[in-house]
Amino acid sequence: MTTADNTRLTPNASPTNKSNIDPHAVTISGIVLNPSYTPDQPPESLKNIDRDIAAPGKFPYTRGLFPEGYRTRLWTMRQFAGFGSAEDTNKRFKYLLNAAKTGKTKANTGLSTAFDLPTLMGRDSDDPLSMGEVGKCGVAIDTIEDMHRLYADIPIDQVTVSQTINGPAAVIWAMYLAMAQQRGIAWNTLGGTLQNDILKEFHSQNEFIYPPEASTKLVVDTIEFQSQHLPKWNSVSISGYHIREAGSSATQELAFTLRDGMEYVEACLIRGLDIEQFAPRLSFFFNAHNEFFEEIAKLRAARRIWARMMKDRYHAQNERSWFMKTHVQTAGCSLTEQQPLNNIVRVAYQAMAAVLGGCQSLHTDSMDETLGLPTEQAVTVALRTQQILAHETGVTRTTDPLGGSWFMESLTDTVESEALDYIAEIDAMGRGPWKPEHAADSTLDDGGVVNGIHKGYFRRQIAEASYRFSEECENHDRIIVGVNEYTDKDEGRPIDILTIGPEVETDQTDRLADFKKRRDKDAVHRALDDIRESARNNENVMPALIEGALSNCTLGEMVQAMADVYGRYTGGPEW
């Protein structure tokens, strides 16, 4: 491993096992920091300032995508919401939009939709496997009518909408587009993001439906459809957030996320898509954890690596194709049930790291998320945290204020080096580094990510990092305030928790039963047959899915129609 002035622990080694290393000098990712950084020991990036750092808005965008940063436009304050019925979530959406607009300054605000577990797994609310989970951790969406209720009276052609959905992403997106069509809203006016990053589900969250190969094909279908019809839409949000929540280090989160993105790019090129058509609408989603400076370095390194990969590895010519646009969410896994008010402080620092790292949009977690669904008071405090950061701290006055710091540039170099080593290791598991002659060659072997999934590589790497962090906490080498230090015998009065009653599931299943009675069954059967035929013929399934939504097919029915062709994935031999 080549680093600047830093050394690193092995992934599964604890600082307590290294007698010559002060555990308090080690970052969460295992990078051992020097006591101080001086001009006598400059990092490599300062020796190559034009090549590695450059000015804000200049390739390779280490210092940000735009010359004036947040002076010209604030980041989008995107709050996550979804619980109970579509009507319940619609009310929360309107509450958040109103809270964002209070006052003279209008914030750039977007809606981010959380779906319940049955929806995430592509199952209808009346599925026996959905029992007890309907509306509990997100909103239940079964039909196009649910989609209408979810976004009722919200000007979706004026507000950006993010949808956190992966396995059945193509189906949910088809329902959304069909709903917009019925409302008379042109697709080319719609702005938003479909998370749609299925590869990370195999690494961490387990909300997959189809095998990795078929799942990747569906992502390419949505990318292709977006590039043809929705110029303002981000077709995939390549997500490291959930990889980090599963226990990875910051460098693993960075490497695995970028390599997943590269897998999608390569699959699109093999499909024959023009990189300049789809690359500018790819977006990314990272976690902001507690290690303040490491998180800033991660975002700076991410832009630099992606820009060089798009330019040098994939030969994109358009500058917009080199841009890494990123959403950041504060670390849910860092929040504690003990002393939950402490979470407000954690979130504030994590949000500042995201902004100093140059994110384009940001979600701040609510203090009570480890206890239940966020209350209105908690989400308001989370939104106010962003507004205070934007308007009171002065962080928007200059772009990349830490750029040129001996410490920050050294740490950025180290994080980049770690990530590139992981990427090379993943490349070696598949077809290898991309070459121009690979484009439009459907006979190629699978990419490194797909093969790595089947080998269990990503899960093992994340498990090792998670174990090391847990060991550090147990040994008190890493202090978690209120958990392993500074605990109180009396934790104080319990805070209010939002709960979802059983009537939500009853109402949703009754509504679904009525929907099924009222629809044209023959039209439903024809639409489902068309979906199967599109999948069987290896066609882009989006047109058939949209027609399925318009014909009143349910989410579960359309998901199953594709499963009839692709099969369902239960894990490979290493699982």
Order of alpha helices (4+ residues) and beta strands (2+ residues): beta-beta-alpha-beta-alpha-beta-alpha-alpha-beta-alpha-beta-alpha-beta-beta-alpha-alpha-alpha-beta-alpha-alpha-beta-alpha-beta-alpha-alpha-alpha-alpha-alpha-alpha-alpha-alpha
